[in-house]
Amino acid sequence: MASVELMPNKIEEGVSLFTSQLSQIYKYGFLPAEIEKVKRAFISSKERAAKSTQPTSSSVLMDEVYADFYKDYIITTPRRKSIA
């Protein structure tokens, strides 16, 4: 599964670049080091978010709610994030 966000004034260019990169991923895959780098960054981001005591902005919350319902993301809570 993949997705892309396109700029209104560069739709054709964006779709072309997206399909090109997607075909490269299918053809060549990822190096183990690339996968590990992304995994470390993702885990670090979630750990920081779970430990943060600062309130979350309403725009971030709304982006998460949108993703939970319209992009099939998994709903997580701060408690659930810290357990994972």
C-alpha positions in Angstrom: 0.0 0.0 0.0 1.3 3.4 -0.8 -0.1 7.0 -0.9 1.0 10.4 -2.1 0.0 13.9 -1.4 0.0 16.1 -4.5 0.5 19.8 -4.9 -2.5 21.3 -6.9 -0.2 23.0 -9.4 2.1 20.0 -9.9 -0.3 17.0 -10.1 1.1 15.4 -13.3 4.7 15.8 -12.1 3.9 14.4 -8.7 2.1 11.4 -10.1 4.9 10.7 -12.5 7.6 10.9 -9.7 5.4 8.8 -7.4 5.0 6.0 -10.0 8.7 6.1 -10.9 9.8 5.7 -7.3 7.2 3.0 -6.6 8.4 1.0 -9.5 12.0 1.3 -8.3 10.8 0.0 -4.8 9.1 -3.0 -6.4 12.1 -3.7 -8.6 14.9 -3.2 -6.1 13.4 -3.3 -2.6 15.1 -1.8 0.4 18.5 -2.4 1.9 18.4 -3.8 5.5 20.2 -0.7 6.7 17.5 1.5 5.2 14.8 -0.5 7.0 16.6 -0.4 10.3 17.1 3.4 10.0 13.4 3.9 9.5 12.5 1.5 12.3 14.8 3.3 14.8 13.4 6.7 13.8 9.8 5.5 14.1 10.4 3.9 17.5 12.3 7.0 18.8 9.4 9.3 17.6 6.8 7.1 19.4 8.9 7.0 22.6 9.3 10.8 22.6 5.6 11.3 22.1 4.7 8.8 24.9 7.1 10.6 27.3 6.1 14.1 26.4 4.1 16.1 28.9 3.3 18.9 26.5 -0.3 19.1 25.3 -0.9 17.9 21.8 -2.0 20.7 19.4 -5.6 20.4 18.0 -4.4 20.2 14.4 -2.2 17.1 15.3 -5.1 15.5 17.1 -7.4 16.1 14.1 -4.8 14.7 11.7 -4.6 11.6 13.8 -8.4 11.2 14.0 -8.7 11.6 10.2 -6.0 9.0 9.7 -7.6 6.6 12.2 -10.9 6.6 10.3 -10.0 7.3 6.7 -6.6 5.8 6.2 -7.1 2.6 8.3 -4.4 3.6 10.8 -4.5 2.0 14.3 -5.8 4.2 17.1 -3.2 4.6 19.8 -3.3 6.3 23.2 -0.4 7.7 25.1 -0.6 4.7 27.5 -0.7 2.2 24.6 2.2 4.0 22.9 4.4 3.6 26.0 3.5 -0.1 26.2 4.6 -0.9 22.7 
